[in-house]
Amino acid sequence: MQERYIASVDLGTSKFAVAVAKVTGEDVQVIYYDETPADGIRYGGVFNPKRASVPLKKALAKAEEELGIKIMQVVVGLPRYGVRQEIAPAKIERSDPDECISQEEVDNLKQIARDEYPLDDATKEEIYGVVTQYFATDDMIQATERDVVGAPSSILEGTFKVFVGSQKPASNLDKVMNEVGVAIAQRYFLPNAVGKTVLSRQEMENGVALIEFGGGVTSLTIYQGTILRYYNAIPFGGRSITDDIKHECGFQESLAENIKLAFGACMPDRLQSMTEKVIQIDDEEDGTSQQLPVKYLSEIITCRAKEIINAMLFMIQKSGYGDRLRNGVVLTGGGANLVNLSNYIKELSGYNVRIGYPRISNLSVSGCHGIEETGAVASVAMIHWSSEDPHLNCIMTEEEAAEATAVTDAAASRSAGASLDDPEGLKGTVFGAVDQEVVSPGKRKKEKEGKPRRSLLWGRKIKDSLGNMIDSTVGNLYDTME
């Protein structure tokens, strides 16, 4: 059975995470996961592509060296802050009311809702994602997709949540990858993917609020009836707590972050014997030292944590689902493991709270340190979703890369020996001149006429030699990025 590989990149405010999974049929094995400090990211979105590309290039090179592969494309997540949700209805008048509704008709209705939603300014906004709320037919209202597929009806109506975000931070993803020299295979609106990776079906059915506590953004996703009903986010997270410690104590950011990770906790009154402890920080450069009581550190952290939690609770009430969360709150993301944070949410809200780790029961993750932690939920979510695309393969092996170099060198030799009768050095070649767009066998739909492409074709911003080889020799083996 043919093997293929998935490479995911999670561009967080505090860290970049690179994960690689090997897919063989339905078997998915995570073979690499690593995190590196982030740069060029603000509020979960790229604001400086040049700066962001430097650590990302090193992170990808490290993965390539360790695995002996060449990463050609990656899957990434879209920004999570600054996203608004709107309602989009769609309707199909069916020509034969006695014919049963097909899955294709349902999929077409979803696409109609996405294509026909009127953006306020199409030059500045784009649709990040669309989530079905319910369907209606002649005989049913607020029906699920499972209910309507196979039922006869003269009409098919749907109501959808459309998530609209800014175009600039999304397009900056392309700029980062151009700098790094890889293509974007897929861009995901991650809240729904993360929800299905962290939550059980029972929780999504009965009603649950998923709080993802990231470095620069804390987001709220509410499920009820197994469907994503509400999403919102604020531009505060673990980085805000680090900044508070930094400014309040006069520390460098790296020191403030390390102290938070090692000694940080909410609710100073519940630290028991730790409240009497004092952290001593010695400055090796000038020989001075500074003392920081653990209780005071906890008070700093608790003040900011309370602001973030209250913002989440306000959003829960605003959503209209505050009284319908039978399974309470699930806390995930890199900041979820802050000591006493889950207890503090329970104290302020009255909801039952649990820590949400990525569900990896259907993955093999042996030897990948960190992939099972709350901070890796986005990476696991992207692997889950992208592994379902049978056409997606993100890498080249060392042997394939070596063969590509050999082909390129041969092409360069032919070019050097070109004559007036054969100006391009094509005589004697197997394929002759090749100059065509790579055709994607997995392409699901035609691009809209007149819509500019921001995606990459194979070879663009990749090393010239490798790009020329792909265009001229193995172009048909790879997909054009959508």
N, C-alpha and C positions, 0 to 999 in steps of 0.2 A: 504494500500500500504506500502511495506516494506521501512523502513528508513535506510539510510547509511550515513556515515560521511567522509568528506575529511579534512585532516590536511596538511597544506602547511607550509614550512619553507623557508624563504628568507634569505640567509646568505650574508648580505651586508658587506661592509668594515666598515661602521660606526654603523650599527644596525642589529640586528636579528629581523625578524618579524615572528610571529606565527599566523596563521589564521586557523579557523575551520569552516566548512560549513556543514549544514545538508541537505541532498538531498532526496527528496521524489518525485519519478517520475521525472517530468521535473521541479519541483519547487526546487530552490536552495536558501537556507537561510544561510547567514553568521552569525554565532552565537558568534564568538569570534575573536578579533584581538588585538594584543598587540605587542609593540616594546620594545627591551632591548638593551643596549649598546653592541657592538660586541667586539670580541677578537679573535686572531689567524687568521685573514683574511688580506690578502694583495692583492691589485689590483683586488678585487672581487673574489679571490680564496683562498681556505684553505691552509695555509702554516704550521700551527701548530695545528693539530687535538686535542691534549690534552687541549690546552688553549681554543680553540673554543668550546669544549664540556662542559666546566664549565657553562658559561652563558646560553647555549642552554638547558642544562639539567634543570636549574632553570626555564627557560621560559616555557618549556613543562610541568613541574610539576605545575606551576601556572595555566596553561590552564586546566590541568586535575582536579585540586582541584576546580576551579571555575565552571567547567561544570559537574563534577561528572562522568568522563569517564577515560578510560585508553587508551592513544595513543599508538598504536602498530606499525604503519608505517606512513610515511610522503612522500609527493612529494616535490622535491627540484629542483632548477635551476642549470644548469651547469655554469662554469666560462665564462665570456664574453670577457675577455682580452686575447690576445695571440691566437686568432682564425683566421685562414686564410681560404679564400674561393677559391675553385677550380671548374672547369667545368668537369662534368662527363656525357658522352653520354651513352646511352643504346639502344639496338635494339632487337626486336623479329621478327623472320620470322614466319608468321602464316600459318598453314597447309591448312586452308580453306579460301581463300580470299573473298568468298561471305558471310561468316559468320560475323555478326556484332561484333565489339570489345566490350568486357565486362569490367565492373569495376574491376573485378578480374585480368584481363590482365594488366590493367593500374597499379594496386597496385603491381603486380609482377614485372613490369618494373622498378618501383621506387626501389623495393628491390634489383633488379639486379644491379642498379646503385650504391647502397650503398655497397653491398657485394663485388662487383668486382673492386671498386675503389682502386688503388694501393697506399697504404700509404708509405711514405718514410721510416718509421721505426715503424712497428706495435707494438714494445715493448715500444715505447715512445709516440705514438700518437693514437688517436682514433677519429672516426667520431662523432661529436656532433649533427649534423642535416643535413637533405637533403631537399631542396626546389625545386619543379618543376619550370622550366622556360617556356618550351613549348614542344608540341608534333608535330609529323609529320606522315602522312600516304601517301598512293598513290596519294591522291588528295589535301592534305592540307599541308601547312608548317606553323610553328609558331602558331599552334592551341592550344586552351585551353583543359583542361580535359573534360569539358562539350561538346566541339565540337567533340572529337574523340570517346567518349563512345556512342555506338550505330551506328557507321559508319562502313561499310565494307572496308576491305583493306587487301593486302597481307603482309604488314609490319606494325609495330608500332615502331616508334622511339621517344626517349625523350632526352631532354637536361636538366641537373639538376645542381644546385649549391650545392656543398658539403662543409660543414663547418667542418674543422679539427682543433682539439685542443690538448693540451698536456694531456697525460694520468695521470700524477702525481696529479695535483690538482683535477682531476675528481675522482681518486681513494681515495684521501684524504677525500672526502665526505663520503665514506664508513667507513673510520676510525673514523670520527667524530660520525657517527650514531652508530657504534659499542660501542664507549665510552658512548654514551648517553643511549643505550639500546633500540633503535627502528630500524625498517627496512626501507629501501628506496623502496617505491612503484614504483615511476617513476622519471626519471631525464629528465628535459626539457631544450632544447636550447631555451632560453627565448625571444630573440629579435623578432621572428615571433609571439609568443604568446602575447607579450606586444603590438606589433603593432596592432594586431587585437582587443586588448582590449581598446586601446586609440583612434585609427583612425576610421573615417567613411569610408564606402565603396567608397564614392565619392572622398575622399582624396586619397585613395589607387589607384583608377582608374586614376585620373588625374595627379598623380605624387606628392609625398610629401617626405620630409626628416624628420624623427623622431630622435630627439636628446634626449637621456636619460642621464641626468646629475646625476650620482650617487655619492656615497661617495668617492670611490677609482677609479672608471672607468667612463669615458664618452664615450658613444657609438653612432654610427650613423647607422640608418637603412633606406634605400631608397626603396620606393614602386612606381611602375609604372605599369599600367594595372592590378591592384589588386594583383600583385605578388612582393614578396621580391626580389629586383634586386641586392642589394649591402649591405654589412655590414662591419664595421670596428670599432675599439675602441682604445682609448689611456688610459694610466695608470694615469690619472689626473682627479680630481673631486672636490667635496666639501671638502674632507679632505685636499686637497692641499691648498685650501684657508685658512682653519683653521690653518694649519702649518705655512703659511706665517704670519698670525696675531700673532701666538705664538712666532715665532722667531724674528719678527720685533719689537714687543712690550715687549718681555720678560715675557709673561704670561704663566700660566699652560694651558695645552691643553683643559681641561674642561672649563676654563674661556674663552679662545679664542673662543671655539665653542658657548658658550652662548652669547657672545658679537656679534658674527656673526649672530646668529639667531635673536637677539633682535634689532640690529642696522645696520646690514650689508646691503649694497646697492652698485650697480654699478653706474657709471656716476656721479661723485661728483658735476659736474656743474648743474645737474638737481635736486639736493636735496633742492633747494630753502632755506627756513628758517633753515633747519636742518644743513646746512653747518656751521652755527655759534655755534651749540651746542657742548658741551664738556662732555664726559663721565668721571665721577670720580669713580675710583676703590679703595675702602678702604680695606686694609689688616688688618683683625682683629687680626692676630697673633702678628705682631710687631707694629701695630698702624700707619703704613705709608699709604700714599695714592698716586695714580697715575692718571694723567689726559690724556685722549685720545680724540682728536678732531674727530668728526664724519666725517668731510671731509677727514682727513688723513686716517681714517679707510676705507673709500670708495675708496681712491686712491690705497691702498694695494689690496683691493678686485678686483678692476677694472683691475689692471695689470695682475693678474693671469687669470681672466675671459677672457681677450682679447686673451691670449695665447691659451686657450682652444677653444674659438670660432674660431680663425683663423685656428686651426688644423682641426676643423669640416668643415670649408669652403673649405680648401685644399682637404679634402677627397671627398667632394661633387663634386668638379671639376674633381678630379681624377676618380670618378666613371663613368663619361661620361653622367650623367643625370642632370648636373647643369642647363641646359637651358630647362629642361622638367618638372620642379617642379611647376606646375600651382597652386598648393595649398600651396606652400611655405614650411615653417618649423613649426613643432609641437614640443614643448619643454616639456619634462616630467621628472620624477625621483625626488628624494628627494631635489635636488638643484634647481629645476625649479622655485621655489617660491622666490628666491633671488630677492630683489627689483631691478627693472629696467633691469634685465638680458634679458628678452624678447625684450625690447626696444633697448638694446645694440646690440643684434644679428641683429635686423632689420636695425639698423644704419650701421653696418659693412657689411651687406650682401645685403640689398635691398629687401630681401624676406619678405613677410607677415609672421608674427609669432603669434602663439597662444599657450596658456598653455594647455597641454593635461592631463585631469583627467581621471581616469578609468571609462569606461562606465558600469554602474551598473543597467541599466534599467530592465534587466532580472534577477536581484538578489534582495533578501530582505536583507537589512543591518541594520535594526533598532537596535539602541543601541550600534553599533560597532564604537566607536570613532576612527577616523583616516583612516578608510578603504576607504573613498572617496577622500583622498588626493593623490597628485602625487607620494609621496613616497611609496604608497601601490600598485602601478600598477603591480609589479611582483607577489604579493600575489593574487590579483584579477585574473591575467592572468592564474596562475596555477589552481585556483579554477574553472575557466571557462573550461579549457581543461580537467582536471581530472574528472570533474563531468559528462563528456560524456562517461566515462568508467563504464558500468553498474556493473562490477564485483569488483570495488574498494571500500573497506570499511576499514577505517583506525583506528577504535577504538573498544574498549570494554566498555560496561556500567559497573557501579559499581556492579550491580547484577551479571553480567557475571564474573567479576573479583572475586567476593566473591565465586561464584560457582567453579571457577577454583582453588581457594585456598583450598576449601573443598575437591575437588577431589585429589589434590596433597597431602593433609594431610592424606587422606585415603590410598593413594599409599605408603606413607612413613610408615604408620602403618603396612601395609602388608609386606613391605620390612623388617621391624624390626622383624617380626614374621616368617620369612622364615626359612625352615628346610632343611635338606639334601635331603629329598624327593621332596621338592618344593623350590629349592634354590633361586628363584626369587620372591617367594611369589605370584604366579599367580593363584593358585587354588581358585576357587570361584569367579573370576572376570568375568565381562561381556564380555570383549573384548580379554582377554588373553594378550600375548605379542604383542606389536605393535612397529615396527621399520621400518618405510617406509618414503620415501620422500613425502612431501605434494604435491598433484597434484593440479595444478591451472586450474580451469574451464575457466578462461579468457585468458589463454595463447594463444597468436596469432600464434606463430611459434616455431619450434624447434630450440634449440641453435646450433650454429655451432660446428661441431665436432672439438675437440681439443682446443676450445676457453675457457680460464679460466673464472670461475664465480667469480665476485666480490660481487655479490648481497647476501642478507641475506635470509636464511630460517627462518621460524617462530621458535622462541626459541633461536636462536643464539644471544649471548650477552644480551638476556633478562634474568631476574632473573631465576635461575635454576628451581625453583619450577613451575613457569609459563610456561617455555619452555617445561618441561617434561609433564605437563598437556596437552599442545596443541598437542605435538607429539603423545600422547597416547590416547587422548579422542576426541578432536574436530579438528583434523588436516584437515579433509575434508572440513571444513567450511571456511578455509582461503586460500588465494593464495600464491604460491611461488613467491617471488619477481624476476622480470626480470632485 
